[in-house]
Amino acid sequence: MSGWLERFGYSLGRRAGGVLRSIGLAAAVVPSLATAAQWDPSQASSNLGIFALSDAQLEERKITVTPIGELELPTGEIIACDPLISDTEMPALSRRVKPGRYPVSLLEAQGRVAISVLRFKPGTPVRWELATVPGQDASTLKGDEIFGYPVDAGLGSFMDKTAMALMSGEQDKLKAEQNYYDDVLAAEFAPNQDRFVMHHPVAGNPLNIAMFWSGWGDGFYPSFWGLDAAGEPLLLMTDFGVLENADGRESQ
């Protein structure tokens, strides 16, 4: 586990800026997600309250909800990652969900994908939990430390762990002069203005991957479980740092 974390550029509990330096990204592209001494999910994202807003409130705040399709989760083990810099060593999130098909939507603002949402049940979360992989413990975080995933190809994703294996197998079939985005994904992204796609690595196979723009591009982004009163997941979301205080209007 620790080998994977180091190879992808972040050891446990490191600051977001340090993470970015270790994977060759400019620290300036990542917002300051947590600054208070006592760490909690609301310090890592000011946008958790967005799921309590009405349609009228979202419209007032210049936030658009875009459904993009249903995700197949045959194992209920979810990987959230940049799909073009990840492989079969990428671990699934520690929390699992019941296998099934679940809708994915995007919250868009300022011409960007601000938040991606994988919804398991209706309802408004009453508690939030940072999404982690095995070996990560959110209680060890403090100050501006976060767990999340690095983006170096401008994309985020949700997928079942079996879909990652399927896509990796298809990538291995490419010729040396080919790459997966230009030769496979570009034509699928194009009808949606390159913003998103529900990608099937193998035609005819129901396994798919929800891929989408990652906010303003490359960076390091946290994901969160929205839980009900019983502690069961209602949704999984990734915050790409476009919104502030659940408001999509550009600051003056």
N, C-alpha and C positions, 0 to 999 in steps of 0.2 A: 504494500500500500504506500509506504513512504517513498519508494522508488518512483511510483507513478506521480505522486505529488511534486517531487523534485523535478522530474523530467518535464512536466507541464508548467513549471515555473513558480510554484508556490508551496512553501512548507506551511505547516499548521500555525495559525495565529499570526502570520506576518502582515504587516501593514499593506494597504492597497498600493501605495506608492512604491514600496519595495518590490512587490509582486510585479508591477509593470516594468520596473527596471530590469528585473531578472529575465523577463521574456522579450526584452528589447523594444518596449513601447514607451512612448513619452508619458510621463506621469500627468501632464497637463490635460490629457484627454479624459481623465476619470474625475467625477465630482467627489467632493468630500462627503462621504456617506455617513460617517459617524464621528462625532467630536466630543460628546460628553464622556465623563470619566466612567460612569456606570453604563455598560453596554446593554442595549435592549433593541428589539426589532424596529421600533419606531425611530431610533437613532440612525439605523442603517438605511431607512427609507422614510421619507415624509409623505409617501403616497399610499400608505396602506388603507387610508380611509376612503379611497376612491370607490370601493365596492359598496359603500353605503349611499352613494350619490344616485339621485334619480336621473332619468333620461334628460329632463329639462336642465338639471344642474350640470350634467356632462356637456350638453350643448352650449350652455352659458360659458363654460370653461374651455370651450374649443377642443373638446376631446371626442373623437369618433370611435365607435366600436365596430370592428370588422370581423365577422365570423369567417373562418377560413376552412372549416371542415372538421371531420372527426378523426381522432388518433387511435390506432389499434394498439392496445396494451395487453398482449397475450400472457405476459408474466406479471404485470403490475409493477415491474422494476423499471424505473424511469431514469433516463439519462438526460441531463440538461447541459448543453455544451455548444461550442462553435463546431459544427459538424465537419468542417473542412480541415481542422487541425487536430482532430481527435481520432482515436482508433479503438480496437477491441480492449485495450488496457484501461480505457476510460471507465471508472466505476459508476454504477447506478447509485442514485440517492439512497440514503439509509432507510427512509420511510417508504414502505410499499403501499400500493393501493390494490383494490380488488380488480382482477383482470376484466377487461371490457373495452368498449369504444367510448371515447369521451371527446366532447367538443373543444376546439381550440379557437380563441379569438384574440384579436390584437386591439389594444387601445392606442390610437394614433393621434399625434398632435404636432403642430409645426412641420408638417410634411414628413414626419418620422414615426417609426414604431417605438412607442414609449414604454409599453408594458405588454408582455405576452402572457396569456392566461390559459391554463388547462383546467377545465371545470369538471368536477366529479359529482357534485350535488348542488341543488339550488340553495340559496340562503346567503346571509351576510356573515362573514367570519366574526367570531367574538374573541379570538385569540390568534396570535401570529407566532410562527416558529421559523427560524432560519433553516433553509434546506441545506443539509450537509451530506457528505459521503462518509463511509466508514473511516475512522481515524480522526475525524474532526469533532470537536466538542465546543458548541457555541458558548458554554459557560466560561471558557478560557479566554474569550475575547474581551477586549477593553479598548477605550479610546476610539481611535479611527480604524481598528482592525475589523475585517470582515472575512467571511468565506464566500466564494462565488466561483465563476469560471472565467478564464481569459478568452478574449475574442481577438483574433488576428486576421480574420478573413471577412469581417463585417457582417457576420451572421450568427444568430442564435438558433436554438432548436430544442424541441422535446421529442423523445423517442423511447420506445421499449428497448431494453438492452439487446434483444434478439435482432432488432432492426439495424443496430450498429454493426453486428457481425455480418449481416446481409450486405450492407453498403460497403463495408471493408472488402468483402469478397469481390464486389463489382469493381471497386477501385483497382484491385490487383490485376484485373483483366485489361486495363487500359494500356495502350502503347506508350513508349517512353516519351513521345512528343505530345501526348494528350494530358489534360487535367480534368478533374471531375466537374468543376464548375463550367468551364467553357464548352466542354464536349458532351456533357450530360444535363446539367442543371439550368444553364442559361436559357434554353428554349422553353423550359417549364416555368421559369420565373417571369419571362417576358410578358405573358398575358396579364399579369398582375403588377405591371409597372416595376418589376424586379423587387417587389416588397415582400412577397411570401410565396410559398408553394407547399402543397401536401405531396411530398415526393415518395414515389414507390421505387425502391432500388431495383426490384425485379418486376417486370411487367406481368400482370396476372396474379401476383402475390399480394394479398391484402395488407401485409406489413407496410407501414408508411412512416414518414418522418415529417413533422411540422417544422419547416425552416422559415426564417423571417429576418428582415433587417435588424440589426442591433443598435437601435437609437442613432447616435451620431457616428457610429462606426466602432473601431477597435477600442478595447478597454477591458475592464474587469467588473463583472456584474453579479450581484447577489440575487438569489431566488428565495421565495418564502412560501411556506404552507399556510393557508388560511384555514383555521380549524373551527368546528362548531363547539357547542357547550360540552359535548361529550369527548372532545379531543379528536374527533374524526375529521379527515381532510375534506373540505368543500372545494378547494382549488389549490393550484400551484401557480405562482406567478414569478416572472423575472422582471426586475425594474432596470431599464436601460438608461436611467439618468436624464431623461428629456424633461420630465415634469418636476415641479416643485410644489409641495403642499397640494397635490392632486389637482393642479391647475395647468392647463395647456396653453394659456395665453402667454405670449412673449412678454418678458419684463420690459418695463419702460426704460 
